[in-house]
Amino acid sequence: MNTKYIQWLVVGSTIAVIGLIAIQVYWISNVFTLREQEFSEHVNMALKNISAELERKEVSSESKSSSLSLSSPNKESLVIDYGTGDVNVVPQSTFGGDSVSVDPLAAAGVKDASILSQSGILDDIMGGLLELDIYSSVIDRIDTLVLDTLIQKSFFTQGVKAEYDYGVFNKLQQPEIIPAISKPLAERIQREGYRVQLFPNDPIADPNYLCVWFPRERQYVISTMGTMLTTSAILMLLIMILFSFSINTIYRQKKLSEIKNDFINNMTHELKTPIATISLACEALSDPDMRTGERAISNYVGMIRDENKRLGVLVENVLRTSIFEQGQMKLKVQQFDVHQVVLQAIANIDIQAKARNGQIVTRFYAKSSVVKGDQLHISNVVYNLIDNAMKYSEGSPRVEIETRDEDKYIAVSFKDHGIGISKENQRKIFDKLYRVPTGNIHNVKGFGLGLSYVKGVLEMHGGTVDVDSDIKKGSTFTIHIPIEHEKENKNPIV
């Protein structure tokens, strides 16, 4: 896939995802604003109901009080003396006892109540009664317990369940009624709270206000959006995860495609060399002019045999890795000596080391070198690690092999003084088909299958492989082989 096409695809997808998230955030913000307005409306409606109910209760209480006064046994009536203009309160019994109902105005000789109005007496009486209510203190007019009950009931009716503090304040913004627990918050309650005027129908009295403040109003409004916010967050997170996974998959596929192309190129090169050599040897044998003797024929035959063997090894490596990746490789568990395996691998690679004036040094410190496992695959692991140490060393290679006991394992280290591996590449070297960049060294051959195979075989045995490397200082690969094969007869197939 074209790199520029992938870049445009990533940019377009990123813009689309960001746009979707931005729209989602915008709608959530709008819903939050609407919920805040709805909350304010419910609170204001509840406060209006509280104010109206307080006033209604006061009027009802006064009506009952007046009714009780008029129906009491000791009824009194007004008597007006027209000579002096005085108004006297006279017990009703004076006009005929309990069984006689006497109209005080009639008894006083007043046939029309308008006379009182004209004389101003009725106005004075009513004014005095109103004055008692108008100028009573709000503290005397409101029962705190009743107010608490009304607030709770009204908020419950309006569906407001947020925590609140309240207080009653006069026109000078001073608290008149406030719960003890809310006194330290009086200023904030008065300044930031919702308010409603109490007894708004009082004609003259100074206004008092009930203020209610919600310290966690914003959190409460958000909590009412819990289901929507949770769903939106999950969807946005899912979109981001899928988007990241998709982009990562695209780049991984692109990288894998590049690695496979590199693998095919390397494999083609590796196979062409022995094929060309065998072809030349066959032509030489078939040319009568070039057959000069048995020695020449023997050399050509030996060349064909070696190159054929090389082809077999190359094909075997590819097939072995393929079988391993498909989980069809079985382990043939038996006892063997790790030291002997190392020495045999050294013998097989000794010719290559001498050709480059190299040196392989062994330090066998392990006392228990006999383990249970698949000798063939462990031998391949050891050979691969020695071969890598040789290939990635400049000039005359020096490889140091050391064994030591580690609890239930035998550890084998392979140290070289080669080009080293960067920290970034150390995380990838065990991936299939991955090859470490070699800089100016172009004679390093291989398919990138060796270390992947090493890691897989050791994991099948219950072991591990580690690497410690620095650029230009060399690398040390350490394998840990269990002395006892724990996976025997449990999971022989990977």
Secondary structure in CASP SS format (residue, H / E / C, confidence):
PFRMAT SS
TARGET T0000
AUTHOR 0000-0000-0000
METHOD secondary structure of the structure
MODEL  1
M C 1.00
N C 1.00
T H 1.00
K H 1.00
Y H 1.00
I H 1.00
Q H 1.00
W H 1.00
L H 1.00
V H 1.00
V H 1.00
G H 1.00
S H 1.00
T H 1.00
I H 1.00
A H 1.00
V H 1.00
I H 1.00
G H 1.00
L H 1.00
I H 1.00
A H 1.00
I H 1.00
Q H 1.00
V H 1.00
Y H 1.00
W H 1.00
I H 1.00
S H 1.00
N H 1.00
V H 1.00
F H 1.00
T H 1.00
L H 1.00
R H 1.00
E H 1.00
Q H 1.00
E H 1.00
F H 1.00
S H 1.00
E H 1.00
H H 1.00
V H 1.00
N H 1.00
M H 1.00
A H 1.00
L H 1.00
K H 1.00
N H 1.00
I H 1.00
S H 1.00
A H 1.00
E H 1.00
L H 1.00
E H 1.00
R H 1.00
K H 1.00
E H 1.00
V H 1.00
S H 1.00
S H 1.00
E H 1.00
S H 1.00
K H 1.00
S H 1.00
S H 1.00
S H 1.00
L H 1.00
S H 1.00
L H 1.00
S C 1.00
S C 1.00
P C 1.00
N C 1.00
K C 1.00
E E 1.00
S E 1.00
L E 1.00
V E 1.00
I E 1.00
D C 1.00
Y C 1.00
G C 1.00
T C 1.00
G C 1.00
D C 1.00
V E 1.00
N E 1.00
V E 1.00
V E 1.00
P E 1.00
Q H 1.00
S H 1.00
T H 1.00
F H 1.00
G C 1.00
G C 1.00
D C 1.00
S C 1.00
V C 1.00
S C 1.00
V C 1.00
D C 1.00
P H 1.00
L H 1.00
A H 1.00
A H 1.00
A C 1.00
G C 1.00
V C 1.00
K C 1.00
D C 1.00
A C 1.00
S H 1.00
I H 1.00
L H 1.00
S H 1.00
Q H 1.00
S H 1.00
G C 1.00
I H 1.00
L H 1.00
D H 1.00
D H 1.00
I H 1.00
M H 1.00
G H 1.00
G H 1.00
L H 1.00
L H 1.00
E H 1.00
L H 1.00
D H 1.00
I H 1.00
Y C 1.00
S C 1.00
S C 1.00
V H 1.00
I H 1.00
D H 1.00
R H 1.00
I C 1.00
D C 1.00
T H 1.00
L H 1.00
V H 1.00
L H 1.00
D H 1.00
T H 1.00
L H 1.00
I H 1.00
Q H 1.00
K H 1.00
S H 1.00
F H 1.00
F H 1.00
T H 1.00
Q C 1.00
G C 1.00
V C 1.00
K C 1.00
A C 1.00
E C 1.00
Y C 1.00
D E 1.00
Y E 1.00
G E 1.00
V E 1.00
F E 1.00
N C 1.00
K C 1.00
L C 1.00
Q C 1.00
Q C 1.00
P E 1.00
E E 1.00
I E 1.00
I C 1.00
P C 1.00
A H 1.00
I H 1.00
S H 1.00
K H 1.00
P H 1.00
L H 1.00
A H 1.00
E H 1.00
R H 1.00
I H 1.00
Q H 1.00
R H 1.00
E H 1.00
G C 1.00
Y E 1.00
R E 1.00
V E 1.00
Q E 1.00
L E 1.00
F C 1.00
P C 1.00
N C 1.00
D C 1.00
P C 1.00
I C 1.00
A C 1.00
D C 1.00
P C 1.00
N E 1.00
Y E 1.00
L E 1.00
C E 1.00
V E 1.00
W E 1.00
F C 1.00
P C 1.00
R C 1.00
E H 1.00
R H 1.00
Q H 1.00
Y H 1.00
V H 1.00
I H 1.00
S H 1.00
T C 1.00
M C 1.00
G H 1.00
T H 1.00
M H 1.00
L H 1.00
T H 1.00
T H 1.00
S H 1.00
A H 1.00
I H 1.00
L H 1.00
M H 1.00
L H 1.00
L H 1.00
I H 1.00
M H 1.00
I H 1.00
L H 1.00
F H 1.00
S H 1.00
F H 1.00
S H 1.00
I H 1.00
N H 1.00
T H 1.00
I H 1.00
Y H 1.00
R H 1.00
Q H 1.00
K H 1.00
K H 1.00
L H 1.00
S H 1.00
E H 1.00
I H 1.00
K H 1.00
N H 1.00
D H 1.00
F H 1.00
I H 1.00
N H 1.00
N H 1.00
M H 1.00
T H 1.00
H H 1.00
E H 1.00
L H 1.00
K H 1.00
T H 1.00
P H 1.00
I H 1.00
A H 1.00
T H 1.00
I H 1.00
S H 1.00
L H 1.00
A H 1.00
C H 1.00
E H 1.00
A H 1.00
L H 1.00
S H 1.00
D C 1.00
P C 1.00
D C 1.00
M C 1.00
R C 1.00
T C 1.00
G C 1.00
E H 1.00
R H 1.00
A H 1.00
I H 1.00
S H 1.00
N H 1.00
Y H 1.00
V H 1.00
G H 1.00
M H 1.00
I H 1.00
R H 1.00
D H 1.00
E H 1.00
N H 1.00
K H 1.00
R H 1.00
L H 1.00
G H 1.00
V H 1.00
L H 1.00
V H 1.00
E H 1.00
N H 1.00
V H 1.00
L H 1.00
R H 1.00
T H 1.00
S H 1.00
I H 1.00
F H 1.00
E H 1.00
Q C 1.00
G C 1.00
Q C 1.00
M C 1.00
K E 1.00
L C 1.00
K C 1.00
V E 1.00
Q E 1.00
Q E 1.00
F E 1.00
D E 1.00
V H 1.00
H H 1.00
Q H 1.00
V H 1.00
V H 1.00
L H 1.00
Q H 1.00
A H 1.00
I H 1.00
A H 1.00
N H 1.00
I H 1.00
D H 1.00
I H 1.00
Q H 1.00
A H 1.00
K H 1.00
A H 1.00
R C 1.00
N C 1.00
G C 1.00
Q E 1.00
I E 1.00
V E 1.00
T E 1.00
R E 1.00
F E 1.00
Y C 1.00
A C 1.00
K C 1.00
S C 1.00
S C 1.00
V E 1.00
V E 1.00
K E 1.00
G E 1.00
D E 1.00
Q H 1.00
L H 1.00
H H 1.00
I H 1.00
S H 1.00
N H 1.00
V H 1.00
V H 1.00
Y H 1.00
N H 1.00
L H 1.00
I H 1.00
D H 1.00
N H 1.00
A H 1.00
M H 1.00
K H 1.00
Y C 1.00
S C 1.00
E C 1.00
G C 1.00
S C 1.00
P C 1.00
R E 1.00
V E 1.00
E E 1.00
I E 1.00
E E 1.00
T E 1.00
R E 1.00
D E 1.00
E E 1.00
D C 1.00
K C 1.00
Y E 1.00
I E 1.00
A E 1.00
V E 1.00
S E 1.00
F E 1.00
K E 1.00
D C 1.00
H C 1.00
G C 1.00
I C 1.00
G C 1.00
I C 1.00
S C 1.00
K H 1.00
E H 1.00
N H 1.00
Q H 1.00
R C 1.00
K C 1.00
I C 1.00
F C 1.00
D C 1.00
K C 1.00
L C 1.00
Y C 1.00
R C 1.00
V C 1.00
P C 1.00
T C 1.00
G C 1.00
N C 1.00
I C 1.00
H C 1.00
N C 1.00
V C 1.00
K C 1.00
G C 1.00
F C 1.00
G C 1.00
L C 1.00
G H 1.00
L H 1.00
S H 1.00
Y H 1.00
V H 1.00
K H 1.00
G H 1.00
V H 1.00
L H 1.00
E H 1.00
M H 1.00
H C 1.00
G C 1.00
G C 1.00
T E 1.00
V E 1.00
D E 1.00
V E 1.00
D E 1.00
S E 1.00
D E 1.00
I C 1.00
K C 1.00
K C 1.00
G E 1.00
S E 1.00
T E 1.00
F E 1.00
T E 1.00
I E 1.00
H E 1.00
I E 1.00
P E 1.00
I C 1.00
E C 1.00
H C 1.00
E C 1.00
K C 1.00
E C 1.00
N C 1.00
K C 1.00
N C 1.00
P C 1.00
I E 1.00
V C 1.00
END
